[in-house]
Every structure is written in C-alpha cells, then in structure tokens.
Amino acid sequence: MRVTSLSFALLLLGALPLTVRAEGDPRQAEIKTLAEESATDFKAQNWSNVLDATHPKLLQLSGGKAQSQKMIEVQMAQVAQAGMTLEKYQIGEPGRVWTESGWQYSFVPAMMVMKAPDRRVTVNSYLMALKGPEDPRWYFLDGAMMTPELLAMLVPELGDGKVALPPKQPPKVEQLGQPAAPAPPQ
C-alpha cells in the first residue's frame, strides 16, 4: 500500500476531545516537546525534520524518505497554487501514555487552520505518538489518515482492535466575506 493522501503531506489532523494530563508522567512532557518541534518544522516547511519524526514504517510504505519528501513538496505546491496558506498549527497536551505488547503510545491533540481567499478551514485532530519496545525515541502518525487497518499494517502488535483510535471530526469550513464589487462609473 502506498500512502499518497494530501492529509499525509499536510499532516491534517481529525478530532480528539481535550485530554487530561496524568500527573508526574515525564513521557508526556517529552512527547509534547517533540510534537511541538515537529509542528514548528512543519510551519517552516522543513520536510526532512518532519519526516524524521514520522514513524519509519509509514515512510517505508510511502516509498522511502526521499519519495515522501517529494510527495509533500508537490502536494504543498498544489495547496499554494490553490491559494491556501497555513494560518495556525497548534499542539495540545498529550493524553495518557498507554502500553500494549511492549509498545507505548499516546494521542496528542492538534489543531490546524488553513486559509484561502474565500474560506478558512479548521481541522481538529491528533498525532499518535508511538515508541516501540526497541525504539529509543518517539515517532508520530497523523490522526487524519489513521485507520485501524493502517495501524495494524504499521504496528501489527497494536492491530486487531487492541487500540481504540479517537473519532474523527470533519473539517470546519468558514466562508470569508467576498470583496465588495467596484462601484459603477459615474
């Protein structure tokens, strides 16, 4: 399976209710710092760093890091041609860190706002932070593209319904005012 959706390029994110941070779990602070760094890299269009924070198995399914970077660059050029700009990308507090089959994971709320001349699109979603039994670091997956089937492909130990993914919300589209028509000549 090749992942080629615009959501991968944009890391557009679907919905997660606010989560409460468990007191005293240093993993949440580490996850938040890394997610914020990834968001900063995304805003700066530092795709190499964004992809370094992406789960390696997803990159493998997408044809590798170089192919994924080309895909993002093409898709972001299409977004720019459509007159869309990134207005805001904000990371929330990570939820509880869960452990299943040696894997650690947490859901991190995220909100992205894209603006076009005639509309503003707000997407509330999440990043899924993952750390494998042998992994020294956390990686992220985009909640907008995440499905139980994709999660099972990426991390079979978390498949078969072992992990309940947060529900997705449709993007909120706000129509912006149309510019006033020029006055007829007098």
N, C-alpha and C positions, 0 to 999 in steps of 0.2 A: 504494500500500500504506500502510495506517495502522498504526502500531505502538501497540498498546494492552495489551501484556502487563504483568502485575504485576512481572515482572523489571525492566522499564524503570523503574517507579516506585521499586522498592527498590534498583535497581542491584545486584540479586543477582548474584552472580558465580559460574561452573562451575569448572574446575580447571587449575592450572598448576604443574608441578614447580618447585622452587626454581631460580632462575636466578643466574648468576654475573655480577657487575657488571664490565664492561670498565674497566680502569684508565685514568684520565685522560680519560674522555668526559664533559665538563661537561653534555651534554644529559641524561644520566641523572639528575644531581642536580636539574636544572630540572624534569624530568618527575616525579620523586618529590615535590618540594616542591608542585607543582601538584596532584598526585593526593592528597596529604595534605590540602591545603586543601579540595579537593572533598569528601573524606571528613569533614572537620570540618564543612563546610556541610551535608552530608547528616545528620550526627548532630544538628545544630542545627535541622534542617528548614528551612534557608534555601534553598528550592527555586529561587529566582531565580538565585542564585550557582551552584547545581548545574547548572542548565540553561545558564548562561553557559559552563560548562566542557564541555558536551556538544557533539559535532560538529553544526554548524548544519544539515547536510543531514538528519540524523535528526530534528531539530526540525521541519524543513520537511515531512518525510514524516508527522510526527505532528500536523500541523495548526498549527504555529507554537508559539512560546514560551508564549503565554498559554494556549492549549489544552493544551499539555503540562503546564503547572503545575497547571491544574485537574484533569487526569487523575491526576497524582501525589497531589494533596490528597485526592481522592475515594478513591483506592486505599489511601492511608495511613490514612484514616479507617476503611476496611474492615478493615485489618490491626489497628488499635487496637480496633475492636469485637470482633474475634476474640480479643482478649486477648494479642496479640503485642506485644512490645517489643524494641527494638534493644538488645542487651546489649554488642555489640562490633563495631567496624568497623576493620580494620587493613590498612594498605598495606605491601607488601613492597618489595624492591629491584627497580627496573626492569631488564629484560634488555637485551641488546644493541640498539642503535639501528640499524635496517636502512634502506636506501634503495632504492626501486623507482619507476621512472618519475617521478622528481622528488619523490616523497612520502617522508617519514621516518616510521617507526613503531617502536614498542616495546611489549612486553607487560609489564604491571605486576601482579604477584601481589596478590591482595586476599582477605581473609577476613572474612566477616560472620557474626555469631551473633545469631539471633532467639530470644526466649524466650516461651513461653506457660506458663500454669499447669501443664500436664501434659507439656510437652516443650520441648526445646531443639533448634534446627535450626542446623547449621553448614554454611556454603557456602564452599568454597574455589574461587576463580575468578581473574579478571584484569580489568583495564581495558586496552583497547587505546589507546595514545597515538598520535595522528596529527597530522602537520603537513604541509600541502600546499606545493607549490612557491611559491605566492604568499602563504601564511599567515605572519603574524608571530608566531603563538602556537600552542601545543599544545592539542588538543581530545581528549576521551575518548569511547570507546564501551564499553558494558557487555558483558563477555565472556559473560554468561549468555544474552544474547539474540543474540549474534553467530553468524551462519552465513556460509558462503562466498557465498550468494546475496544476503544483506543487504549484505555488504561490497561486492560488485560493484555493487549499486544505489547505495550511498553514495559509493563511490570507484571508478568503472569502471576506472581505471588499475591498481587492485590486484586486479581480478577475474580470472577465467579461471585460477584456481589459482596465481597469482603469489605469494600469501601463504598460508602454512600456518598456520591458526589452531590454538592449543593445544587439546588434547582437554578435554572437559567431564567433570566428575565429578558424580554425583548428590549431593544434599544428605545430610548425615549427620544422622539424627534420633535423638535420645536421649530416651527416655521418663523422665520425672521421677517420683519417688515420689508415690503417692497419699496424701492426708492420712488419718490414722487415723480410723476411724469412731468416733463418740462411744460411750462406754460405756453399756450399757443401764442404765436407772434401777434402783436397789436397793430 
